[in-house]
Amino acid sequence: MNADERKSFAAFLRPERLEEPPRSLAGLADRKALRVNAGAPASDIEAIRHVTESAFARPDEADLIDQLRCDGDVLLSLVVEVQEQIVGHILFTRMCVENTPAAALAPMSVLPEFQNRGIGGQLIREGLRILRERGERIVIVLGHEHYYPRFGFSTEAARNFESPFPPESYMAMELSPGALDGVRGKVRYPAAFGL
Ligand SMILES: CC(C)(COP(=O)(O)OP(=O)(O)OC[C@H]1O[C@@H](n2cnc3c(N)ncnc32)[C@H](O)[C@@H]1OP(=O)(O)O)[C@@H](O)C(=O)NCCC(=O)NCCS
């Protein structure tokens, strides 16, 4: 894979799995805080880079987040803190299906030692709740077909989209009923995705 391909959005499909992860939130729940990373202070930017690089074991996705932030394409950035340390992050950016606005979920990261404790799920649910509250109507994700459906995403909802991604991994969901009615055509991502 060359450098450009590594930076492409499709590279997000590469799974990162932990061996024998801890399954319980026991002892973590009461020390965990989720907050909107609205102003992105310098300390958060560094911490988000660390979480993202650690989760993906390479800098590409962290670079992408920095570029999206610089370009003003971030819709929502959420972090999870455990004892004041940022251990998880999720980003939503503005995208369109032809001329219909949607939110793209990508990338999302949890520090390897905190994975498989429900933090990723918490980030997604809270992100969707906030986007719905803000009046966003459609969310799109490229990801694992066994993970994202539990939050309401489906490949069926994305069937009318023209995208460069494998249809079995390309999913959408409505945040308000009927939001996807008649929505079809090419997906358009922020320039930083390099599509
Ligand atoms: C994906 C990620 C953010 C999930 O965070 P998390 O806190 O571990 O997620 P949760 O604890 O809520 O959910 C864990 C579940 O997701 C599954 N899962 C996690 N990553 C997965 C992957 N890449 N492919 C398939 N399933 C995955 C786990 O098997 C587990 O499933 P189960 O509940 O059926 O056992 C985290 O694993 C991570 O940072 N991975 C590396 C970066 C990445 O691949 N990001 C996603 C693409 S942008």
Ligand as a Chemical Component Dictionary entry (heavy atoms), coordinates in Angstrom:
data_LIG
# 
_chem_comp.id                   LIG 
_chem_comp.type                 NON-POLYMER 
_chem_comp.pdbx_formal_charge   0 
_chem_comp.three_letter_code    LIG 
# 
loop_
_chem_comp_atom.comp_id 
_chem_comp_atom.atom_id 
_chem_comp_atom.alt_atom_id 
_chem_comp_atom.type_symbol 
_chem_comp_atom.charge 
_chem_comp_atom.model_Cartn_x 
_chem_comp_atom.model_Cartn_y 
_chem_comp_atom.model_Cartn_z 
_chem_comp_atom.pdbx_ordinal 
LIG C1  C1  C 0 -13.502 0.870  17.235 1  
LIG C2  C2  C 0 -13.257 1.350  18.669 2  
LIG C3  C3  C 0 -13.316 2.860  18.726 3  
LIG C4  C4  C 0 -14.354 0.758  19.545 4  
LIG O1  O1  O 0 -14.205 1.274  20.849 5  
LIG P1  P1  P 0 -14.512 0.347  22.115 6  
LIG O2  O2  O 0 -14.565 1.233  23.288 7  
LIG O3  O3  O 0 -13.551 -0.774 22.136 8  
LIG O4  O4  O 0 -15.969 -0.180 21.725 9  
LIG P2  P2  P 0 -17.062 -0.814 22.649 10 
LIG O5  O5  O 0 -16.443 -1.297 23.917 11 
LIG O6  O6  O 0 -18.222 0.086  22.719 12 
LIG O7  O7  O 0 -17.534 -2.022 21.759 13 
LIG C5  C5  C 0 -16.730 -3.133 21.661 14 
LIG C6  C6  C 0 -17.316 -4.019 20.572 15 
LIG O8  O8  O 0 -16.870 -3.535 19.311 16 
LIG C7  C7  C 0 -16.241 -4.598 18.612 17 
LIG N1  N1  N 0 -15.199 -3.995 17.783 18 
LIG C8  C8  C 0 -14.302 -3.065 18.151 19 
LIG N2  N2  N 0 -13.532 -2.766 17.103 20 
LIG C9  C9  C 0 -13.947 -3.484 16.082 21 
LIG C10 C10 C 0 -13.524 -3.604 14.755 22 
LIG N3  N3  N 0 -12.544 -2.873 14.246 23 
LIG N4  N4  N 0 -14.162 -4.460 13.983 24 
LIG C11 C11 C 0 -15.191 -5.186 14.481 25 
LIG N5  N5  N 0 -15.643 -5.119 15.726 26 
LIG C12 C12 C 0 -14.999 -4.277 16.520 27 
LIG C13 C13 C 0 -15.719 -5.485 19.694 28 
LIG O9  O9  O 0 -15.516 -6.779 19.235 29 
LIG C14 C14 C 0 -16.873 -5.438 20.689 30 
LIG O10 O10 O 0 -17.923 -6.259 20.227 31 
LIG P3  P3  P 0 -18.876 -7.043 21.247 32 
LIG O11 O11 O 0 -19.533 -5.995 22.100 33 
LIG O12 O12 O 0 -19.836 -7.765 20.363 34 
LIG O13 O13 O 0 -17.950 -7.916 22.007 35 
LIG C15 C15 C 0 -11.884 0.876  19.204 36 
LIG O14 O14 O 0 -11.828 -0.526 19.130 37 
LIG C16 C16 C 0 -10.702 1.464  18.459 38 
LIG O15 O15 O 0 -10.213 2.541  18.796 39 
LIG N6  N6  N 0 -10.219 0.750  17.406 40 
LIG C17 C17 C 0 -9.081  1.208  16.624 41 
LIG C18 C18 C 0 -9.455  2.359  15.712 42 
LIG C19 C19 C 0 -10.614 1.996  14.787 43 
LIG O16 O16 O 0 -10.600 0.956  14.127 44 
LIG N7  N7  N 0 -11.635 2.899  14.736 45 
LIG C20 C20 C 0 -12.861 2.645  14.008 46 
LIG C21 C21 C 0 -12.801 3.095  12.617 47 
LIG S1  S1  S 0 -12.859 4.873  12.442 48 
# 
loop_
_chem_comp_bond.comp_id 
_chem_comp_bond.atom_id_1 
_chem_comp_bond.atom_id_2 
_chem_comp_bond.value_order 
_chem_comp_bond.pdbx_ordinal 
LIG C1  C2  SING 1  
LIG C2  C3  SING 2  
LIG C2  C4  SING 3  
LIG C2  C15 SING 4  
LIG C4  O1  SING 5  
LIG O1  P1  SING 6  
LIG P1  O2  DOUB 7  
LIG P1  O3  SING 8  
LIG P1  O4  SING 9  
LIG O4  P2  SING 10 
LIG P2  O5  DOUB 11 
LIG P2  O6  SING 12 
LIG P2  O7  SING 13 
LIG O7  C5  SING 14 
LIG C5  C6  SING 15 
LIG C6  O8  SING 16 
LIG C6  C14 SING 17 
LIG O8  C7  SING 18 
LIG C7  N1  SING 19 
LIG C7  C13 SING 20 
LIG N1  C8  SING 21 
LIG N1  C12 SING 22 
LIG C8  N2  DOUB 23 
LIG N2  C9  SING 24 
LIG C9  C10 SING 25 
LIG C9  C12 DOUB 26 
LIG C10 N3  SING 27 
LIG C10 N4  DOUB 28 
LIG N4  C11 SING 29 
LIG C11 N5  DOUB 30 
LIG N5  C12 SING 31 
LIG C13 O9  SING 32 
LIG C13 C14 SING 33 
LIG C14 O10 SING 34 
LIG O10 P3  SING 35 
LIG P3  O11 DOUB 36 
LIG P3  O12 SING 37 
LIG P3  O13 SING 38 
LIG C15 O14 SING 39 
LIG C15 C16 SING 40 
LIG C16 O15 DOUB 41 
LIG C16 N6  SING 42 
LIG N6  C17 SING 43 
LIG C17 C18 SING 44 
LIG C18 C19 SING 45 
LIG C19 O16 DOUB 46 
LIG C19 N7  SING 47 
LIG N7  C20 SING 48 
LIG C20 C21 SING 49 
LIG C21 S1  SING 50 
# 
